């Protein structure tokens, strides 16, 4: 089956340009102009990547993202009309894996989606299970357990945890994690890393306000505490 992209954008001009750019890559495209229809389409025909504009009629892009995230770990890209810190962080907190700021070039959009697809389809092999106290990471199986109970992570959260777990005690800068987990140059935008670390902590830490596993090393980055 071919790669299917769902794009949710109420501006017809932008929606058409995005569809043509994605179809030029050989991908199948579903498109809607509102959040309600997007959820209906996704439920009927799950996509490989979802591209969601923040400003939509009816339910906004944040709510669409949260609703999809409740039922799927599909890679999600949020689109914002400006590089506003609040919008970017809110989109990532809602469950997005990445973001784009309008206006963006078709080549940039395609590159972001290809990177997401590579990460989503890559399988960790040859790596032993890792145990840190009550936390168990199984890279080959794509699972994480905390005190015996499975923890459901998005693909990006899982890759972030595996990257840290592969070298416990080593401090990773935000730039290193961007390169290793996201796989392309974000021009030093550490917000992606910071928000995903916060989301990860809410899922694996007994007390996210006082992390046991994913620890901040002030001024340097993050490490997984052995």
Buried (B, 14 or more C-beta within 10 A) or exposed (E): EEBBBBBBBBBEEBBEBBBEBBEEBEBBBBBBBBBBBBBEBBEEEBBBBBBBBBEBEEBBBBBBBBBBBEEBBBBBBBBBEEEEEEBBBBBBBBBBBBBBBBEBEBEBBBEBBBBBBEBBEEEBEEEEEBEBEBBBBBBEEBBBBBEEEEBEBBBBBBBBBBBBBBEEEEBBBBBBBBBBBBBEEBEEBBBBBBBBBBBBBEBBBEEBEEBBBBBBEEEEBBBBBE
